[in-house]
């Protein structure tokens, strides 16, 4: 005997799944748009504050000036962009979390968990560069009468960059 198929239950279940997905997708888009707007505002404010405080001049004294000469961005703009992308990773992680546990959400969570190590590495490089520039100036000025003062200053300025500690990645 043939088995009766209840098409009504299948259609009802399908429409229920579509309605649930549409609701989640709308929340996803709202989180994405609001997060993007907030990230843009924070980026602009951070760039303005860093410029006003004199962050660019402090970084240029640290020896980063040569690296930024060919760039269209200054140090405060670069730091603001880094903060923008970090915030967008948080926003994307939150937005994809609306759909529940999924591979994209898990990957973004892992990337966001790695961000503090990147931040610490950037801070270490900036501090080491400032120390290197100060050491170079100190050596060159104190040994200005000696012919090898500039060479010794360059060698000494490279030491803080080479010997600066690196943040160790932790195994999950």
C-alpha positions, 0 to 999 in steps of 0.5 A: 500500500502506498504511504500518504505524504503530507506536503503541508508539513514540508511546506510549513517547515520550509517557510518556517526555515526561510522566515527564521533565516530572513530574520537572522539575515536582517539582524546580521545586516543591522549589526554590520551596518551599525558596526561599520558606522561606529568603526568609521567614527572611532577611526576618524576621532582616533586619527584626529586625536593622534594628530593633535597630540603629536603622535606623528612627530613622536613616531618620526623621531623614533626612526620610522620617518624613512619608512613612511616617506614613500607612503601616502599615510602618516603614522596616526592614519596607519594606526587608525586604519589598524584600529578600524580593521580590528573593530571590523573583525569584532563586528564581523565576528558578532554579526556572523555569530547571529547564525550560530556556531559556523566555520566563519564565526569560529575563524573570525573568533580565532583571528580576533583572539590573535589581535592582542599579540599583534598589538603588542608586537607593534608597540614593541617595534615602536618602542625599540625604534625610539630606543634605537634612534636615541642610542644612535644619536647618543653614540654619534654625538658622544663620539663625534671626533672619532672616524667610526662614530657613524658606523658604531652608531648604526650598529648600536641603533640596530641592536634594540631592534634585533634584541627586542622581545617578541610576543610568543604565540600561545597554542590554543 
